[in-house]
Amino acid sequence: MRENDNNFLAWLEFCAEKVNALEAEARKRQSEDADEAYKEALLDKAAFIASLAREGQTYLVGLAGELREFAKKNLGAFSENADWALKLKSYANMSALLYSDEHQPGAPNLLSLFLEEMRGRLK
């Protein structure tokens, strides 16, 4: 594994942890019946996810061609979905970001699954 690969994985791991923390905060606020605070937490989550494609550009540069395109496509899809949820001001969509229709409670979100796939591809 090259140093650039490690940089990308470290950044992606940070992003996955940040999303998990933002989701935990949203769940906490929801359980407290703090509706406005819950909405604010969902906005924070969506804004962070929307930034992934842009922020990831620095880390994508060091990846090999086909792998770079794969990562760019996935980050772009995550960001595009988040942008859409923000434009719609849809808190339901913001809540569901990074989850497939088949998602089971306790299972990892799509960003965490993407991180694991990238780890496997960069071995």
Secondary structure as UniProt FT lines:
FT   HELIX           3..31
FT   TURN            32..33
FT   HELIX           35..50
FT   HELIX           52..60
FT   TURN            61..62
FT   HELIX           65..88
FT   HELIX           91..96
FT   TURN            97..98
FT   TURN            101..102
FT   TURN            105..106
FT   HELIX           110..121
//
